[in-house]
Every structure is written in C-alpha cells, then in structure tokens.
Amino acid sequence: MLFVYTNITYKRTMKIKVIITGATGMVGEGVLLDCLDNPAVAEVLMVNRKPYQKQHPKLKELLVPNFFELDKVTGQLVGYDACFFCAGVSSIGMKEPAYTHVTYDLTLHFAETLARLNKDMVFTYVSGAYTDASEKGNIMWARVKGRTENALIALPFKKTYNFRPGFMKPVEGQKSLKTFYKFIAPLYPLLNIFIPKQLLTLHEVAQAMVNAVLKGYPKSVLEIEDIRALSKI
C-alpha cells in the first residue's frame, strides 16, 4: 500500500520538458504562454523559424529557418517528454502539392526526427475541426491534415494525440492574433451561450496537452469535447 501511495505522489509532482513549434502563431503562442505559467512544466524549448521576443526562466529558443534541415541541431532536441506541434499555414490560395509539402512533409520530417531522438516522447499535433481521416473528401486541407494525422499515429512515439479544436479564445498577453480573432474574441462570452460546444479557450488546449503527457487519454484523435474533458482531468 505504501508503494502505491509513493507512486501516485510521484506522478502528481512530476514535471515535464516540452518542445513547442509555432510560437510565433496564434495557437503556438497561446500554448507557450500557458505552459510557462503551468507548474507542471519545467522547461520549454520553442523551435522557431524566426525569433520570438520572450524572456522566461523556463524558456529556451532554437532557431531553425528550415524544418527540413534538422541535422545540425539534433543534439538540442534530445531529452524532452513531449512535443506540442502547433506550427501550420493556411491553405488559402495554395495548391494541394504545395500545401502537402508544408503540412504533411514538413510535419512528418520533424516528427520522425523527434521519434528517433526521444523514444518515450508524447507528440501532440494541432490539426483542426473537420479534418478528414479518410483522406478522400472534397476539401483539400482536410484531406491533407487527415493524411498527416494518420501518418503521425503510425510513428513510434510513446503516444500521439491529434487535436481538432474549433474557435479558440486567446490567453491573456497574446500578440499573435489573426485579424478575425481580434474582432471576434470580445464576443466569446456571447458565443459561449449560443454555441458552447464549438468553443475552447487556448488555456484549455494547453492544459489538455500537458494532461495528455501526465495522465493520458483513451483516444488518439481529440475533438472539441475531448479536449475540454482532458483539460479538466
């Protein structure tokens, strides 16, 4: 009985080291800021293509202008418990081959590198609501995201989670906000009354990512309700 109690105490006090991509974008920045405030997170390495002006005792920055060229920095990617992959681009104006290259090819290259370096890593990928896991639908971005999700699940991580959030309320202090969100964010309390099942906060998204590492979740693909539930475990 003493052993069980000791084990539970250890899990509750365990702190994790995480890699975050996309910190210069809205989702990545929100997850980053929340992780810096989370006592369960001991260290954050943000892997960025361009600098992000933020100083914090927990925070390290690794600049990688081209995510396809990781060979020179692999030594700095070792020893992490999780990766929260929040990098991504809009499909607006892009043809499928180009979008596939920067969404599927880039994400898989980055993930395959981490899987090789960190055998016990938990990998979380932010795709989006209505992603098409069949890879056969009419919406181009949804097919490509679905293909990406499926390929990530097949990699030898300790666990892979694909997050499909919808509209997300930014966390306090965010600077990287799309114009749409700047206008719509003040309406969040009203939207939460009429379409609560379609909404999340970026705090919930970040907390769910941390809880996925510390506590796990039975599903690999998490819709909005799953993310909300996991954030409260």
N, C-alpha and C positions, 0 to 999 in steps of 0.2 A: 504493500500500500504506500509505503514511503517512496518507492521508486516512481510510482505513478504521479504522485504529488510533485516530485522533483522535476519530472519530465514536463508536466503541464506548466510549471513555473518557468522553465527554460523557454518554452515556446512563446509564452507571454512576454518575456523580456528580450527575446532575440531581436537583433537589429539587422537590417539588410542593406546591401550596397547595390545601387541600381544604375543602369545606363539609360539615358533618355535621349532620343533623337527628336528633331523638330521643335526645339525650344524657341526658335525664332518665329514659329507659327502659333496660332491661337491655342490649339489643343495641347501642343507640347509645352508652351509657356505656362498654361494653367496647371498641367500635371507637375511641371517643375516646381512652381511656387508652392503648390500644396505639399509636395514631398519634402521641401526644405522646412516646412512647418511641422511635419509629421515626426514625432519622436521615435517611431519605429524604423525610420530611415536614417542610417548612419552616414551614408556618403552618396553623392550623386555625381556621376560623370556625364556631362552633356556633350554629345558628339554633334558638332555643327559644321555646316559648310561656311558660315560666316560668323563673326564674333557676336556674342550676346552680352550686353553690358549689365552684369550682375555679380555682386560680390557676396559671398556667404562662407562661413567656416566649413560647411559640408560640401561645398561645390567645387568641382574641377571642370575645366573646359578642354576639349580636344578638338582642334580644327582639322577637318578633313574635307577639302574642297570637292573631292570626287569620291563618293562612297564606293566606287568600283576599285579604288586604289587603297586598300587597307593593309597591304603587306608591310609597309614601313611603320605601322602603329599597332600591330597585333599585341606587342608586349604591354601596351597600355589598356588593353581590353580584357585582360585576364583577372580573375578573382572576384567576379561580380555574380550576385544572386539572381538578378533579373534584368531584362531589357524592356522598357516601355517604348515601343516604336510608334512615334506619333508623327513622323515625317510623311509628307504626301503633297500632291499637287492636284489642282482642279483639272478636270477633263475638258473643260470648256475650250473649244477651239482646237482641240488636239485630235489627230487621227489615232486609230487603235494601235498601230505599231509603235508610235512614239509614246503613247500613254502606257503601253505594256512595258516598254523599256524602263521608264522612270518609276513605275509602280511595281510590276511583278519582278523584272530582272534585278533592279536595284535592291529591293527589299529582300529577295531571296539570297543575293550575294552577301549582303550584310548579315543576315540571319545565319547562313551557312558558316560564315567565319566565326560568329559567336558560338554556335553549337560545337564547333571543333575546339574552341578555346575554353569553354565553360560547360562541362558535361552535366552539371547539376543546375543549370540556369532555367528559369521560367521566362518565357518570351510572350509578351502581350503586344498584339498588333491592332491598331485602330483602323478599322475599315469604314463601316458606315451602315446606317439603316438601309434595308432593301438590297443589300449585297446578294448576288446571285450565286449560290453554291453549286448550282447545276452547270454553270459556265455556258449555258445555252440560250439565255434570254435575249431579248431585243435591245436591252440597254447596255451600251458598250462598257461604261465604267463599272457597272455592277458585275458583268461577266469577268472583267479583269481582276477586280477585287476578290470575287469568288474563287478564281483560279489561284490567286495569291494566298488566300486563307487555306485552301486545300493543300497547297504545297508546304506551307508552314507547319501544318499539323503533322505532316509526314517526316519532319526533321527530328533528329534525336535529342530534343530538349527534355528536361525533366517534365515539363508541361508547357503546352502552348494554348493561349487564350486569344480568340478573335473577338474584339469588342465592336459592337454595332450601335453606337449612340445616335441619337437624333439631335434635336436642338439642345445646346448646352449653355447654361448660364456661366459667364466668366467668373473667375475668382477675383477677389479684391487685389488691386495693384497691377492687373494685366495691361500691357501696352499693345500687344499684337492682336488687334481685333479687326476682323473684316468689317467693311462699311455696313453691311447688312446687320451684323450683330450690334454695332454701335447704336443703331436706330431701334432695334427690337429688344435689346436687353432690358431697358426700363419697363417693358411691358410684361416681363417674366411673371410677376405676381398675378396679373390678369390671365395670362396664358395658362398658368398653373391651375386656375379654376376650371377653365374650359377644356383643355387638352392635357391633363396631368400625366397621362400615360405616354405622351410623346416627348416629355421633357426630362432633362437631367441637369445637374449642376456639374461643373468641372471638378468641384470638390468630391462629388460622388464618384466620378470617373476615376480620379486619382486614388481615392480611398479604396475603391474596388480593386484597382491594380495592386496596391500594397497587400490587401487582404488575400488576393489570389495567390501571392507568394507565400504568405504566412499561414494561411488556412486552407487554401484550395477551393475548388468549385467543381461540381459534377459535370458541367457542360464545357465543351471547348469553344462553342460559339455562343456569345452572350448578347442577347437582345437588350433593349432598354430596361425591361423589368428585371432581367437577370443582373444587370449592372447595379441597379438600385438596391436589389436584395443583397448582393455581395458587399456593397459598401457599408451595409449595416450589420454584418456578421461580427 
